Amino acid sequence: IQTLEILPALMKSGIHTFKIEGRMKNPNYVALMTALYRKYMDAYLEQPEAYKVDPQDLLDMHQIYNRGGFSAGYYAMDRGSSMMSHDRPNHSGLPIGYVSKIVDYKNIQMTLSQPVRQGDALEIGSRNHDPISFTAKENMSGISNAIYVGKHESKVGDVVHKMTDVALAEKIDQTILQKALKLSVQMAFKARVGEAMVLELKYQDNRFLVLGSTVESAKTSVMTQEKVETQLRKTGNDPVLVTQIDFDLDENIFISIKELNDLRREAIEKLVSSRVAPWKRQVGAVKYNPPKIVNPLVNNRIQVLLRRMDQLEVVLNYDIDALYLELSNFTRDEIKSIVTRCLSLNIGVYVALPRIIRDPYRGKVHDELEFLKTLPISGIMIRTLDIFERVKKDFNIVLDYTLNVFNKKAIEFWTLQGVKAISVSPELHQQEIAQLGGAINEVVVYGYLPLMVTTQCLHKNTDNRCHQPDAIMSLKDRKNMSFQVYKDCSMCFNTIYNALPVLLIDKKSELTKSSIHRFRIELLHENVQQIHTILSYAMGLKNKVDHSKEEMPITQAIGDFTRGHFAKGIK
């Protein structure tokens, strides 16, 4: 995302804080982006009618880092393919020419539209072969000499990209990184025999006075005005530049160098403190007396989240306590049928609301809630804060882990709001979960957790049309791990799930020590046999069966899995 061209509109809209993201970027990137946004914000404030972005600045932004171009993001459009990078996930550089001749299997010739300097990093890219990266050994322009690139598969016409630019790096270093940012100040120094010496530092309308010891007549070493000035101007790395010093000195006086330095430092510290103080927030004393945790003796509960009707028949073969139904995955008739059947089996039914409820679909969700009020369901599971006020009077509420409950204070708050169960964050370590206490907490012991929920539709962005709701796509990362992408066409968003399921079913001892008694199993794409395997092992969480003694433990039966943050926490 890049917003220099629409910056005036953003500033006029009332935005007063702009965030520049540059995770894991180098100092040159951070320096350039920050300097450019500072430049154009100041330019707009000074002369709004003359606001114009220099094309060279845009080129510099592309050169320092881009993924095939920039987008104004959701400021300019609702969603779409143009907001996505389809070719590569990292820096793509700037196209500056093409391969014009294959000299031999290790050498090529290029035709350049822009000059290249020795040290520039270049890359030859094509969909037909892996990129070829090399560093320019000499300055080049126009048609290059034969260039050694090593064994390659390049073809005439392959595009040459400049990945890093030596000249741009030098410009950033000289004009930004090495440029000292200092406040221009003036000083006035008075030293008269028999009186305390005085140093006054002036910055704009602010004055800072520092008093020293009583000035004495010199017996041997005389302090001259030139010597005083030399010491007062020695500001080093301090954020000030002394532009003027006024003197009122007696002749034949003695002042120690150390005291002059101390006066200068104290005056500068007063200035710095005055500049920093307005931005410091005063935090009052906070007292928190958490209620004593009482863990009642309750039975362990197994609760299963369903996403398909065919999963129901398998699940009902087991001694489960409740079902969660994804609202978007079931019709009203299906929900009604499931509720009726589970009621006869003394199994609770909770309906899980969508992870994102955007304004165009809010009315639809409210209609579904009115329908659910007519059914004897056990409650609603919410994933977002904004829906809480709408449902709190009509349903028992379970908080999903997306509400990020991390501590006892949060649990206390939600308990006072009448919430019946809280799914603790999957980012918590087992010891952190144990500190929460209470029997209303729930943990996902099996399931593929969502990595991202996005309104960008993978199907529509790749072939410009929507598929049927049962169409499933996947993304593969550099380690060839497959991340399945599920569509919610009723709410128009995609959910990208982790490649591996979280598995804690075999951690009964650790879970019960953490005062957890509600265990959730989330089913996604598992087949009938896999569901049987998962639930048969999960029954050990309710009874005294030790499945760790099984001939084939669940860790072997499931295959690849992750413990999430339960064992090691967040590093």
C-alpha positions in Angstrom: 0.0 0.0 0.0 1.2 3.5 -0.9 -0.8 6.7 -0.4 1.3 9.7 -1.3 -1.1 10.6 -4.2 -4.2 10.6 -1.9 -2.4 11.9 1.2 -4.3 15.3 1.0 -7.7 13.4 1.1 -6.6 11.3 4.0 -5.4 14.4 6.0 -8.6 16.3 5.2 -10.7 13.3 6.4 -9.5 13.9 10.0 -6.7 11.3 10.3 -4.0 12.8 12.4 -1.7 9.8 13.0 -0.2 7.9 10.1 1.5 4.6 10.6 4.3 3.4 8.3 4.9 -0.3 8.3 8.3 -1.7 7.6 8.7 -5.0 9.4 12.2 -6.4 9.1 13.2 -3.8 6.5 16.6 -2.3 6.3 17.5 1.3 7.5 17.5 2.7 4.0 13.8 1.6 3.5 12.7 3.1 6.8 14.7 6.3 6.2 13.3 6.9 2.7 9.7 6.1 3.5 9.6 8.2 6.7 11.4 11.1 4.9 9.0 11.1 2.0 5.8 11.1 4.1 7.2 13.8 6.3 8.1 15.8 3.1 4.6 15.5 1.6 2.7 16.1 4.8 4.6 19.3 5.4 4.1 20.3 1.7 0.4 19.9 2.0 0.1 21.8 5.2 2.2 24.7 3.8 0.6 24.9 0.3 -2.4 22.7 -0.1 -3.3 24.0 -3.5 0.2 23.3 -4.9 0.4 19.7 -3.7 2.1 17.5 -6.3 4.1 14.3 -6.0 7.5 14.2 -7.7 7.7 11.2 -10.1 11.3 10.6 -9.0 10.1 10.1 -5.4 7.7 7.4 -6.6 10.5 5.7 -8.6 12.7 5.8 -5.5 9.9 4.1 -3.5 9.6 1.4 -6.1 13.3 0.9 -6.2 13.7 0.6 -2.4 10.9 -2.1 -2.1 7.8 -3.1 -4.1 6.0 -6.3 -4.9 5.2 -5.6 -8.5 3.8 -2.1 -7.9 1.8 -0.3 -5.3 -1.9 0.0 -4.4 -4.0 2.5 -2.4 -5.7 -0.5 -0.8 -9.1 -0.1 0.7 -8.9 3.6 0.6 -9.5 3.4 -3.2 -11.5 0.2 -3.7 -13.5 -2.4 -1.9 -11.3 -5.4 -2.9 -9.9 -6.9 -6.0 -7.0 -8.5 -7.8 -5.1 -5.2 -8.2 -4.6 -5.1 -4.4 -2.7 -8.4 -4.5 0.8 -9.5 -5.5 0.4 -12.5 -7.8 4.0 -13.0 -9.1 6.2 -12.9 -6.0 6.0 -12.3 -2.3 9.1 -10.2 -2.0 10.9 -7.2 -3.6 10.6 -7.2 -7.4 12.9 -4.3 -8.2 12.5 -2.0 -11.2 12.6 -3.2 -14.9 15.5 -1.5 -16.6 16.1 -3.5 -19.7 16.1 -6.9 -21.3 18.4 -9.7 -22.5 19.2 -8.8 -26.1 21.7 -11.6 -26.8 22.8 -15.0 -25.5 26.6 -15.0 -25.9 27.0 -18.5 -24.5 25.7 -20.7 -21.7 27.4 -18.5 -19.1 27.4 -15.0 -20.6 24.6 -12.7 -21.9 24.3 -9.2 -23.3 21.7 -6.7 -22.1 20.0 -3.6 -23.6 19.4 -1.1 -20.8 16.8 1.7 -20.6 18.5 3.1 -17.5 22.2 3.3 -16.5 23.6 0.8 -14.1 26.4 1.5 -11.6 29.0 -0.8 -10.4 27.6 -2.6 -7.3 24.0 -2.5 -8.4 22.2 -5.8 -7.8 20.4 -7.1 -10.9 18.1 -9.9 -11.6 16.9 -11.6 -14.8 13.4 -13.0 -14.4 11.1 -15.2 -16.4 8.2 -17.5 -15.7 10.1 -20.2 -17.5 13.2 -20.4 -15.2 14.4 -19.4 -11.8 15.6 -15.8 -11.4 19.3 -15.2 -12.1 20.8 -12.7 -9.7 24.2 -11.0 -10.0 26.0 -7.8 -9.1 27.2 -5.3 -11.8 31.0 -5.4 -12.0 31.1 -2.1 -13.9 29.1 0.9 -14.9 26.9 0.2 -17.9 24.4 2.0 -20.2 22.7 1.2 -23.5 24.0 -2.1 -24.9 26.2 -3.8 -22.4 29.3 -5.8 -23.0 29.2 -9.6 -22.5 28.3 -10.2 -18.9 29.2 -13.3 -17.0 26.1 -14.6 -15.0 27.1 -18.3 -14.6 25.2 -21.2 -16.0 21.8 -20.0 -17.0 18.6 -20.6 -18.9 17.9 -17.1 -20.0 16.2 -16.3 -23.3 16.3 -13.2 -25.5 13.6 -10.8 -24.2 13.9 -11.8 -20.5 13.4 -8.7 -18.4 16.3 -7.3 -16.4 15.3 -5.8 -13.0 17.5 -3.6 -10.8 17.0 -4.9 -7.2 19.2 -2.5 -5.4 20.6 0.9 -6.5 24.0 2.1 -5.2 23.2 5.7 -6.1 19.9 5.7 -4.2 21.6 4.1 -1.2 24.3 6.9 -1.2 21.6 9.6 -1.5 19.7 8.2 1.4 22.8 7.9 3.5 24.0 11.5 2.8 20.7 13.3 2.9 18.9 11.4 5.6 20.8 8.9 7.7 23.9 11.1 8.2 22.0 14.3 8.5 22.0 15.4 12.2 18.7 16.6 13.4 19.4 19.4 15.9 17.6 22.3 17.5 19.1 25.7 16.8 19.7 27.5 20.1 21.3 30.6 21.4 23.2 31.1 24.7 24.0 33.9 27.0 26.9 33.5 29.5 27.6 35.8 32.4 30.6 35.5 34.7 31.5 38.4 37.1 33.9 38.1 40.1 32.0 37.6 43.3 28.8 36.5 41.6 27.4 33.1 40.6 28.1 32.4 36.9 24.9 32.2 34.8 24.2 30.3 31.6 21.0 31.0 29.7 19.9 28.7 26.8 17.3 30.1 24.5 15.1 28.0 22.1 12.3 29.8 20.3 10.3 31.5 23.2 11.7 29.2 25.9 14.5 30.2 28.2 16.5 27.9 30.6 18.7 29.3 33.3 21.5 27.4 35.0 23.5 28.8 38.0 27.1 27.9 38.7 29.5 28.6 41.6 30.8 32.0 42.5 33.4 33.3 40.1 36.9 34.0 41.4 39.8 36.1 40.2 42.4 34.1 38.4 45.7 33.6 40.2 47.5 31.8 37.4 45.2 30.4 34.6 42.9 33.0 33.1 39.7 31.9 31.4 39.2 33.9 28.2 36.1 34.4 26.2 37.5 32.2 23.4 38.0 29.3 25.8 34.5 29.7 27.2 33.0 29.7 23.8 34.9 26.6 22.7 33.5 24.6 25.7 29.9 25.8 25.3 29.9 24.9 21.7 31.0 21.3 22.4 27.5 19.8 22.1 28.7 16.5 20.5 25.8 14.2 20.0 23.4 16.4 22.0 20.3 17.4 19.9 21.3 21.1 19.7 23.3 23.4 17.5 24.6 26.6 19.1 24.1 29.4 16.6 25.0 32.4 18.9 26.6 33.1 22.3 26.4 36.5 24.1 29.0 37.2 26.7 29.2 39.3 29.8 32.6 38.5 31.4 35.0 40.2 33.8 38.6 40.1 32.9 41.1 38.0 34.7 38.6 35.4 35.9 39.0 31.7 36.7 36.4 29.0 35.7 37.1 25.3 35.6 36.6 23.5 32.3 34.6 20.8 34.2 32.1 23.4 35.5 31.6 24.9 32.1 30.8 21.4 30.7 28.4 20.7 33.6 26.5 24.0 33.0 26.2 23.3 29.3 24.9 19.7 29.9 22.4 20.8 32.6 21.0 23.6 30.3 20.6 21.1 27.4 19.0 18.5 29.6 16.4 21.1 30.8 15.6 21.9 27.1 15.3 18.2 26.2 13.1 17.5 29.2 10.8 20.4 28.3 10.5 19.0 24.8 9.8 15.5 25.9 7.4 16.2 28.9 4.3 17.1 26.8 4.4 13.6 25.3 4.7 11.7 28.5 1.5 10.3 29.9 1.0 10.3 33.6 -0.1 6.9 34.8 -1.9 6.8 38.1 -1.5 4.0 40.6 -3.5 1.0 39.5 -4.7 -1.4 42.1 -6.1 -4.8 41.1 -7.3 -7.3 43.7 -8.2 -10.4 41.6 -11.0 -12.6 43.1 -9.9 -15.8 44.7 -10.1 -18.6 42.1 -12.3 -21.5 43.1 -12.3 -24.4 40.8 -15.5 -26.4 41.3 -15.6 -30.1 40.8 -17.1 -30.5 37.4 -17.2 -33.2 34.8 -15.0 -32.9 31.7 -17.0 -31.9 28.6 -16.3 -32.8 24.9 -17.7 -30.2 22.4 -17.4 -30.6 18.7 -17.5 -27.9 16.0 -19.1 -29.0 12.8 -18.9 -27.5 9.3 -20.7 -30.2 7.3 -23.8 -32.3 7.6 -22.0 -35.5 6.8 -19.9 -35.0 10.0 -23.0 -35.2 12.2 -23.7 -38.9 11.9 -20.2 -39.8 12.9 -20.0 -37.4 15.8 -23.3 -38.5 17.3 -21.9 -42.0 17.8 -19.8 -40.6 20.7 -20.6 -39.4 24.2 -20.2 -35.7 23.4 -21.8 -32.9 25.4 -22.4 -30.2 22.9 -22.1 -29.2 19.2 -21.0 -25.9 17.6 -22.6 -25.3 14.2 -21.0 -22.8 11.8 -23.9 -20.6 10.9 -22.8 -20.0 7.4 -22.4 -23.7 6.6 -25.9 -24.9 7.4 -29.4 -24.0 6.2 -32.2 -23.1 8.6 -33.8 -26.5 8.0 -30.5 -28.3 8.8 -30.0 -26.3 12.0 -33.6 -27.0 13.1 -33.2 -30.7 12.4 -29.9 -30.9 14.3 -31.3 -29.0 17.3 -34.3 -31.3 17.5 -32.2 -34.4 17.2 -29.6 -33.3 19.8 -32.3 -32.2 22.2 -33.6 -35.8 22.4 -30.0 -37.0 23.0 -29.4 -34.3 25.7 -26.6 -32.7 23.6 -26.4 -29.0 23.7 -26.2 -27.0 20.4 -24.4 -23.7 20.0 -24.4 -21.7 16.8 -21.1 -20.1 15.9 -21.4 -16.7 14.2 -19.1 -15.6 11.3 -15.6 -14.4 12.1 -16.2 -11.2 10.2 -19.6 -9.4 10.0 -19.4 -6.5 7.6 -22.0 -3.8 7.2 -23.5 -5.2 3.9 -24.2 -8.5 5.7 -25.2 -7.3 9.2 -28.9 -7.4 8.3 -28.6 -11.0 7.2 -27.0 -12.0 10.4 -29.7 -10.2 12.4 -32.3 -12.1 10.5 -30.6 -15.4 11.3 -30.5 -14.4 15.0 -34.2 -13.8 14.9 -34.7 -17.3 13.5 -32.4 -18.8 16.1 -34.4 -17.2 18.9 -37.3 -19.6 17.9 -35.1 -22.7 18.6 -34.1 -24.3 21.9 -30.4 -23.8 21.3 -27.9 -23.7 24.2 -26.4 -20.5 23.0 -24.3 -18.5 20.6 -20.5 -18.5 20.1 -19.3 -15.0 19.1 -16.0 -14.2 17.4 -16.1 -10.4 17.3 -16.8 -7.7 19.9 -19.3 -5.7 17.8 -22.0 -8.5 17.9 -22.0 -8.8 21.7 -24.5 -6.1 22.4 -26.9 -7.5 19.8 -27.0 -11.0 21.3 -26.4 -10.6 25.0 -30.1 -10.3 26.0 -31.3 -13.2 23.9 -28.7 -16.0 24.1 -26.2 -17.6 26.4 -22.9 -16.6 25.1 -19.6 -18.4 24.5 -16.6 -16.3 23.6 -14.4 -17.8 20.9 -10.6 -17.6 21.1 -10.6 -14.7 18.6 -11.6 -12.4 21.5 -8.1 -12.9 22.8 -8.7 -13.6 26.5 -5.3 -13.6 28.0 -5.7 -12.9 31.7 -7.9 -13.1 34.8 -8.9 -9.5 34.5 -10.4 -10.2 31.1 -12.2 -13.3 32.4 -13.6 -11.4 35.4 -14.9 -8.7 33.0 -16.6 -11.2 30.7 -18.0 -13.2 33.6 -19.7 -10.0 34.9 -21.2 -9.5 31.4 -22.9 -12.9 31.8 -20.8 -14.9 29.4 -21.2 -18.6 30.0 -17.9 -19.9 28.6 -14.6 -18.5 27.4 -12.3 -20.1 24.9 -8.8 -19.1 26.0 -6.4 -17.8 23.4 -4.3 -20.5 21.6 -1.3 -18.2 22.1 -1.2 -19.0 25.8 1.4 -21.4 27.3 0.0 -24.2 29.5 1.3 -22.4 32.7 -0.4 -19.2 31.6 -3.6 -21.1 31.1 -3.3 -22.7 34.6 -3.1 -19.2 36.1 -6.5 -18.3 34.7 -8.4 -20.9 36.7 -12.1 -21.4 36.6 -14.3 -24.1 35.0 -15.8 -21.9 32.3 -12.6 -21.9 30.2 -12.4 -23.9 27.1 -9.5 -25.1 25.0 -9.3 -26.4 21.4 -7.6 -29.8 21.7 -7.9 -30.6 18.0 -8.4 -28.6 14.9 -7.0 -26.5 12.1 -6.8 -22.9 13.4 -7.4 -20.0 11.0 -4.3 -18.0 10.0 -6.2 -15.3 8.2 -9.7 -14.1 7.4 -9.8 -11.9 4.4 -12.4 -10.3 2.1 -10.1 -10.9 -0.8 -11.5 -13.9 -2.6 -8.8 -16.3 -3.8 -11.1 -17.8 -6.4 -12.3 -14.5 -7.9 -8.8 -12.9 -7.8 -7.2 -15.8 -9.7 -9.7 -16.4 -12.5 -12.1 -13.4 -12.0 -15.2 -15.5 -11.2 -16.7 -17.1 -8.1 -17.0 -20.8 -7.8 -19.6 -22.9 -6.0 -19.4 -22.7 -2.2 -17.9 -26.2 -1.9 -14.9 -25.4 -4.1 -11.7 -25.6 -2.0 -8.4 -24.1 -3.0 -5.0 -24.2 -1.2 -1.9 -22.1 -0.9 1.6 -23.6 -0.8 4.5 -22.0 1.0 8.2 -22.3 0.3 8.4 -25.5 2.4 5.6 -27.0 0.2 3.1 -26.9 3.1 -0.5 -26.7 2.0 -2.8 -24.1 3.6 -6.5 -24.8 2.7 -8.7 -21.8 1.8 -12.4 -22.0 2.6 -15.0 -19.7 1.1 -17.9 -18.2 3.0 -20.0 -17.1 0.1 -22.9 -16.0 2.4 -20.7 -13.4 4.1 -18.2 -13.1 1.2 -14.9 -13.8 2.8 -12.1 -16.4 2.8 -10.5 -18.2 5.7 -7.0 -19.5 5.3 -6.3 -22.4 7.8 -3.0 -23.6 9.2 -1.3 -26.5 7.3 -1.2 -28.6 10.5 -3.8 -29.2 13.1 -3.3 -28.4 16.8 -3.3 -31.6 18.8 -3.6 -31.6 22.6 -5.9 -34.6 23.1 -3.1 -36.7 24.6 -2.3 -33.9 27.1 -5.0 -34.7 29.5 -2.8 -34.5 32.6 -1.5 -31.0 31.7 -5.0 -29.8 30.7 -6.7 -30.9 33.9 -3.9 -29.4 36.0 -4.7 -26.2 34.2 -8.3 -26.4 35.5 -9.6 -26.9 32.0 -12.8 -29.0 31.8 -14.2 -28.0 28.4 -12.4 -29.5 25.4 -13.3 -28.5 21.9 -12.7 -30.5 18.7 -12.9 -28.5 15.5 -13.6 -30.5 12.4 -12.7 -29.1 9.0 -12.1 -31.5 6.1 -11.5 -34.8 8.0 -13.1 -37.9 6.5 -15.2 -40.4 8.4 -12.3 -42.6 9.5 -10.3 -39.6 10.7 -13.3 -38.3 12.7 -13.7 -41.8 14.3 -10.0 -41.8 15.2 -10.1 -38.3 16.7 -13.2 -38.8 18.8 -12.3 -42.3 20.0 -9.1 -40.9 21.5 -10.9 -37.8 22.7 -13.2 -39.9 24.9 -10.2 -40.4 27.1 -10.5 -36.8 28.2 -13.9 -37.7 29.8 -13.1 -41.0 31.4 -10.1 -42.7 33.0 -8.9 -44.5 29.9 -5.2 -43.8 29.4 -4.8 -43.7 25.6 -1.1 -43.1 25.9 -0.8 -46.9 26.4 -2.5 -47.6 23.1 -0.7 -49.7 20.6 -0.9 -46.7 18.2 -0.9 -43.4 20.1 -3.0 -40.6 18.6 0.2 -38.7 17.7 1.0 -41.5 15.3 -2.6 -42.0 14.1 -3.1 -38.3 13.2 0.2 -37.9 11.4 1.7 -34.4 11.2 0.5 -32.0 13.8 1.5 -29.0 16.0 1.3 -28.3 19.7 0.7 -24.6 19.0 2.0 -22.5 21.8 0.7 -24.8 24.5 4.1 -26.4 25.3 6.6 -23.7 24.4 4.7 -20.5 24.4 5.5 -17.6 22.1 9.2 -17.0 21.4 
